[in-house]
Amino acid sequence: MAAVNGVGISWPSKLTQSQRPKLVFSPSPRRCTPSSSTIKMTASVDEKKKTFTLQKSEEAFSKAKELMPGGVNSPVRAFKSVGGQPIIIDSVKGSRMRDIDGNDYIDYVGSWGPAIIGHADDEVLAALAETMKKGTSFGAPCLLENTLAEMVISAVPSIEMVRFVNSGTEACMGVLRLARAFTGRPKIIKFEGCYHGHADPFLVKAGSGVATLGLPDSPGVPKAATTDTLTAPYNDISAVESLFKEHKGEVAAIILEPVVGNAGFIQPNPDFLAAIRKITKENDALLIFDEVMTGFRLAYGGAQEYFGITPDLTTLGKIIGGGLPVGAYGGRRDIMEMVAPAGPMYQAGTLSGNPLAMTAGIHTLKRLQGPGTYDYLDKITGELTQGILDAGKKTGHAMCGGYIRGMFGFFFVEGPVNNFSDAKKSDTEKFGRFYRGMLEEGVYFAPSQFEAGFTSLAHTSEDIQRTVAAAEKVLKQI
């Protein structure tokens, strides 16, 4: 899978000229930099290696396993697919993380995507401090909801109305119910390896933690909950056509990650998304883009702006909350007006639209409108991805990978990787050895071969160079 280089940026037509970032590359956009009063992370890779210990993390994790299932509150964090000791994080700033043993890491997880402007951004923290003076949750409408809604609607091509929720899972649950309510049809089509949260109907050939832990589905999911979930290999349009023929008039929607991030980083083949758009229209079914990962990351208007394909409905999360718990679903007005209280499809949430998440989202999106934002992400992510792949080739490892703007991934297999079946051919044991070696060198990737990585505006050229140098060192050793 080749890296994507030099792709032009097309900002959504809904933005006014004054709202659109100037398309002038800025080699040094504003980035989060730790001050002398925050975390100092200046040790060299060799210095990190000499002092690397996880004793406190080991003690904390041992205690955690007595208190929480597996010692964690989300499965991938347990390091089961990479082996070794999970690290317990103490603090973050910019592109860096520090664990409770005092080890520093260049972070390419970014809280699984939200930290696109860097961790603990000073402006976002200041805005949150001001908002907290007024309260943390109202359980009633607040003006900040209007502000963030207007920003989302102006940016994302498909969204004319939006409903805020509290997580990506919740957004996907709501959008699925909405698609069925609007069409009056029961069935959905999802793709193998795509993850849309842990709601029962989606835990069929799912990615993310389900793939990481090797779980075929999940106990506790009744057969009735998944009877109407149809699956197809990603990038296989003929399989989708067959499903529509077999279940004519029954398919409410197709839901997919426009760029897969939960089976590793997998790009759509040329014309795949356009073909999916065409077939849904021909069958009076809805097209849903799950942009929880790709929204505001591949472009300000998300993957749908980047690829020029407009779905009927979209789910969002992560970046629109600036690191606080958030999700959203939105789309065409005629569809969204089915949602209560405007319409009969019920969905609610006590903390939905809470002022803290809205504040963090607003200030994060404002920063993303700055000049050169996506050019910069494209530049550093390309250098990182190509650098790692070159290091793999130089040291004799079969590797492939790719990137788009601030999202990337690589596999320990010759490739190409076009779907989840291809991804599963990757040498996961080798990935585990690579992962643990990089951790000791002060680099934090997602602890699974089947998760995408993320860069941020806080990552510097020095971060990239140090990461590539560490990768070559580790690849020589494994």
C-alpha positions, 0 to 999 in steps of 0.5 A: 500500500503506497503512501499518499503524497502531495494530495491537494486540499479542497476546503468545504464549500460551506465555509466562507472565504474568511473561514477557510484556512489559507493554503500556504504551507507554514513550516512551523505552525503554532505548536504546543511546547512544554514550558519550564513549569511543565514536563521537560522531555529532553533526554536522548534515546540512549539516555532513555534506554539506560534508565528505562524501568516499569517497576511502578507501572507493574505495581500499579497494573497488578493492583488494577487487575484486582479492581477492574476486569483485566486491569483496564477500562478498554481492552487494547490498553492491556498490551495482550497483543504485544506482550510485556507490561502496560505503561501507566501514564502520569502526564501529557503535553504536546507530542509527549507522554510521561509514565509514572516511572518517569519514562518519556515517550513521543506519542503517536496514539494521541488519546486514540485520535483527539489530540490533533493539536497536541496534548494539553494545549494551553489555549484549550486548557485556559478555555476549559478553566473559564468554562468550569467556573460556570459549571461542568454539566447543566443537563439543559441547553447551553449556548456552546452547543449552538457554536460547535454545531454551527462549526460542524455543519459549516465544515462537514459536507453531509451535515445539515443538522447534528445531534451531540452524544457522549462517545463514538459508540453512542453516535453509531448506535443512534445513527443505526436506529435513525437509518432504520427508522427513516427507511423502514428497513431492518438490515445494514451492511458493514465491512469486515474489520471495521469497528463502529463501537461495541453495540450488539449489532456491530460486533460482527467481524469487527475490528479494534479490540475485537481483532486485537484480542482475537475474539470472533464476536462477543459472548452476550450478544444474542443472535437476534441482535446480529441477524440483520447485520450483513458483512462484506470484505472492505474494498470488495464492491462485488460482494456488496452488490451480491448482498443487495441482490440477495436482500433486495428491498431490505437494506437500510444502510451501508456503514463504513470507515471511509479509511479503515483505522480499526484493522490497522490503516487501510485505504479505500481502493480508487473508485471504491467509495464512489461505487458504494455511493452509487449502489446505495442510491440505486437501492434507496439505501443510506450511506453512513460514513463513520468519521469518528477517526477521520473527521477533521483529521484527513481534512477539515471536512473529513474523509468526505471532503478529502475524497469528494464523496458525500454520504447521507449520514455521518458519525463523529467523535474524538477531535470534535471534543478536543480530548473530552468524551464526545460523539455526534451524528448528523446528516441531511435535514429530512433524515435528522428531523426524524430524531426526537423531539422533532420526530419519533425516533428516540435517543437521549443522553444526560451529559450530551452537549455538556459545556466542557466537551463543547468548549474543548471542541470549539477551540480545537476546531478553531486551531485547525482552521489555521494556515498550513494545518493539513499541509504540515500534517501531510509533511510530517506523517509522510516523513514518518511513514516513509522513514519507517518503511525505508528502515524496514527495507534496509534491515530486511523486513517485509513491510508495507504501509501508508498515510493520509494527512495526520493518520498512518499505519504499517504492517509486517507483511509484503502487502498490499493490504486492501482488507482485514483478511490481508491485514491478518497476514501481518506478522503480529509476533514481530510487531510485538517485538518491534513495539516493545523495542520502540517503547524502550526507545521512548516511542509510543505507538498503539499497542496493536498491529490492528490500530492506526497511528496519529500525528499532531501539530505538536509533533516536530521534525526532530520527533520524526527524525528520532522516531525513524532512527529508533525504528531502524535501531530496533528493526536491526535487533529483531 
